[in-house]
Amino acid sequence: MKQHTTGFPVSCVAVAVLVFLAAPILLVFPLALNTSEYLSFPPKGLTLRWVTDVLSDTAWLDSIWLSARVAALATVLTLLLSLLASLALVRERFPFKRLVYAVVLLPMIVPNIIAAIAMFFFFADMPSLGSVASIVLGHAVVSAPIAVIILSSTLQAFDMRLENAAMSLGASRVTAFRRITLPMIAPGLASAFIFAFLTSFDELLIALFLSGTGAQTLPVRIWNAVLFQLDPKIAAVSALLVIVSALTLALASLFSRRGPDAADR
């Protein structure tokens, strides 16, 4: 039997690509644990001082809390709008459906700097500019495309005969959707929630243009610290974000694996 001989070279290339992608991200950990007063590599020693300083600094904690609150609100709004849009795109027939789908995905295609400038001028004459509400709306716009992609794929894989069978047995359309469809698409909803939350939590440009001096999200505070106060606290915050993002993506992967099992049941 003929054996494949490309396994080892392909594996080497895959490892090299993985190292190339992961090395800059993992570099923040030695920088965060460095004993030096400045960002320098290699570290002169190891300490948890900068991590504890961040966790005891009210300014950083306020920004972390604000980012979490904005991301949670934006994600809830994103899921509501994305689920309605996905239901219409998957189940309904109407003219120019492909065009509508392309417009829904437009915020993911257009550079964020353009979207941020457009949103700034949109909110410029409104009292909400600089408020949490404007940031939430802006983040919902940029988070919606990925949620629509995930939920549309989930709904396309859903067997509509199950919902039709429930309605044929006397259940209303709303009851059938709530009792049959929602539990079946729950893994997709969870994945959409996680990715929308991460997109909002990490978003810089939208928050930079729409936030005021009293509403600095964590990415905005990191950006200002890079410009005016370059110290290891930035690396410490970045390391914490990498850990949280990795755990969140692992959770999303778990939900995506449970999706087919849930569908089979």
C-alpha positions in Angstrom: 0.0 0.0 0.0 1.4 3.4 -1.0 2.2 5.5 2.0 2.1 9.3 2.2 5.5 10.9 2.7 4.3 14.5 3.2 3.2 14.1 6.8 6.4 15.2 8.5 7.1 18.3 6.2 3.5 19.4 6.5 3.6 19.0 10.3 6.8 21.1 10.5 5.1 23.8 8.5 2.0 23.7 10.7 4.2 24.0 13.8 6.1 26.9 12.3 2.9 28.7 11.5 1.5 28.0 15.0 4.7 29.4 16.6 4.6 32.4 14.3 1.0 33.2 15.3 1.3 32.4 19.0 4.7 33.9 19.8 3.7 37.6 19.8 0.7 36.8 22.0 2.6 34.6 24.5 5.3 37.3 24.7 3.1 39.4 27.0 3.4 36.9 29.8 7.2 37.4 30.4 6.6 41.1 30.0 3.8 41.1 32.6 6.0 39.2 35.1 9.1 41.3 34.5 10.7 43.0 37.6 11.8 46.0 35.5 9.9 49.3 35.7 9.7 49.4 32.0 8.6 47.1 29.2 11.8 45.2 28.4 12.7 41.7 27.1 14.2 39.4 28.2 12.9 39.9 31.7 15.4 40.6 34.5 13.4 38.7 37.0 9.9 37.4 37.7 7.3 39.1 39.9 3.5 39.4 40.2 3.7 43.0 41.2 2.2 44.4 38.0 -0.7 42.0 38.0 -1.5 42.8 41.6 -1.2 46.6 40.8 -3.7 46.3 38.0 -6.1 44.3 40.2 -5.9 46.9 43.0 -6.0 50.0 40.7 -9.5 51.4 40.7 -9.0 53.1 37.3 -8.2 49.8 35.6 -10.9 48.0 37.5 -13.5 50.6 36.4 -12.5 50.2 32.8 -12.7 46.4 33.0 -16.1 46.6 34.6 -17.3 49.1 32.0 -16.0 46.9 29.1 -17.8 43.9 30.6 -21.0 45.8 31.1 -20.9 47.3 27.5 -20.0 43.9 26.1 -22.9 42.2 27.9 -25.5 44.8 26.8 -24.2 44.8 23.3 -24.2 41.0 23.1 -27.8 40.8 24.3 -28.9 43.4 21.7 -26.8 41.6 19.1 -28.4 38.2 19.7 -31.9 39.6 19.6 -31.3 41.4 16.3 -29.2 38.6 14.8 -31.7 35.9 15.7 -34.5 37.8 14.0 -32.4 38.5 11.0 -31.2 34.9 10.7 -34.8 33.6 11.0 -35.8 35.9 8.1 -32.8 35.1 6.0 -33.2 31.3 6.5 -36.9 30.8 6.5 -38.5 33.6 4.6 -38.5 34.2 0.9 -38.3 37.8 -0.3 -36.6 39.7 -3.2 -32.9 40.6 -3.0 -32.2 38.2 -0.1 -28.6 37.9 -1.2 -28.2 41.6 -1.2 -29.8 41.9 2.2 -27.4 39.3 3.6 -24.4 41.2 2.1 -25.6 44.4 3.8 -25.9 42.6 7.1 -22.3 41.4 6.8 -21.1 44.8 5.7 -19.8 45.9 9.1 -17.4 42.9 9.1 -16.1 43.9 5.6 -15.7 47.6 6.0 -12.6 48.7 8.0 -13.4 49.5 11.6 -11.9 53.0 11.3 -14.5 53.9 8.6 -17.3 52.5 10.7 -16.1 54.4 13.7 -15.9 57.7 11.8 -19.4 57.1 10.4 -20.8 56.3 13.8 -19.2 59.4 15.3 -20.9 61.7 12.8 -24.1 59.8 13.2 -24.1 60.4 17.0 -22.4 63.8 16.8 -25.6 65.9 17.2 -27.2 63.5 19.7 -26.9 63.8 23.5 -25.9 60.1 23.6 -22.5 60.7 22.1 -19.9 59.8 24.8 -22.4 57.7 26.7 -22.5 54.0 27.4 -25.6 53.7 25.1 -23.7 55.0 22.0 -20.9 52.5 22.7 -23.3 49.6 23.1 -25.1 50.5 19.8 -21.8 50.8 18.0 -20.5 47.5 19.3 -23.8 45.8 18.5 -23.3 46.9 14.9 -19.9 45.4 14.5 -20.8 42.2 16.5 -23.9 41.4 14.5 -22.3 39.9 11.4 -20.5 37.1 13.1 -23.6 36.3 15.1 -25.7 36.2 12.0 -23.2 33.9 10.3 -23.3 31.5 13.3 -27.1 31.6 13.8 -27.9 31.3 10.1 -25.7 28.2 9.8 -27.3 26.7 13.0 -30.8 27.3 11.7 -30.0 25.9 8.3 -29.0 22.6 10.0 -32.2 22.6 12.1 -34.9 20.1 10.9 -38.0 22.2 10.4 -40.1 19.0 10.5 -39.7 18.9 14.3 -41.3 22.4 14.6 -44.0 21.5 12.1 -44.8 18.3 14.0 -45.2 20.3 17.2 -47.6 22.7 15.5 -49.6 19.9 14.0 -50.1 18.6 17.5 -51.7 21.9 18.6 -48.7 24.0 19.7 -48.7 27.6 18.5 -45.8 28.9 16.4 -44.4 30.7 19.4 -44.7 27.7 21.7 -43.1 25.4 19.1 -40.2 27.8 18.6 -39.7 28.2 22.4 -40.1 24.5 23.3 -38.5 22.9 20.2 -36.3 25.2 18.2 -34.6 27.2 21.0 -33.3 24.2 22.9 -32.0 22.7 19.7 -30.2 25.8 18.5 -28.9 26.6 22.1 -25.2 25.6 21.2 -25.3 28.0 18.3 -26.8 30.8 20.5 -24.0 30.2 23.0 -21.3 30.3 20.4 -22.8 33.5 18.9 -23.0 35.0 22.4 -19.3 34.2 23.2 -18.0 35.6 19.9 -20.2 38.7 20.0 -19.0 39.3 23.6 -15.4 39.0 22.7 -15.8 41.2 19.7 -17.4 43.9 21.8 -15.0 43.5 24.8 -11.9 43.8 22.5 -13.2 46.6 20.3 -11.0 49.7 20.4 -11.8 52.1 17.5 -15.6 52.3 18.0 -15.1 53.0 21.7 -12.3 55.4 21.0 -14.6 57.6 18.8 -17.8 57.2 20.8 -16.6 57.2 24.4 -16.2 60.4 26.5 -13.5 61.2 29.0 -15.6 59.6 31.8 -16.4 56.3 29.9 -13.1 54.7 29.0 -13.4 51.0 28.1 -10.5 48.7 28.8 -9.1 48.8 25.2 -9.3 52.7 25.3 -7.5 52.8 28.6 -4.8 50.4 27.2 -4.4 52.6 24.2 -4.0 55.8 26.3 -1.5 54.0 28.5 0.5 53.0 25.5 0.6 56.6 24.4 1.3 58.3 27.7 2.4 55.8 30.3 4.3 52.8 28.9 4.8 50.5 31.9 4.4 46.7 32.5 0.8 47.2 33.7 -0.1 47.2 30.0 1.4 43.7 29.6 -0.2 42.5 32.8 -3.7 43.6 31.5 -2.9 42.0 28.1 -1.9 38.7 29.8 -5.1 38.6 31.7 -7.1 39.3 28.6 -5.3 36.5 26.7 -6.2 34.0 29.5 -9.8 35.1 29.6 -10.1 35.0 25.8 -8.5 31.5 25.6 -10.9 30.2 28.3 -13.8 31.7 26.5 -12.8 30.3 23.1 -12.3 26.9 24.7 -15.9 27.2 26.1 -17.1 28.1 22.6 -15.4 25.1 21.2 -17.1 22.9 23.8 -20.5 24.3 22.8 -19.8 23.8 19.1 -18.9 20.1 19.7 -22.1 19.6 21.7 -24.1 21.0 18.8 -24.2 17.9 16.6 -24.9 15.7 19.7 -27.8 17.9 20.7 -29.2 17.7 17.2 -29.0 13.9 17.2 -30.9 13.7 20.4 
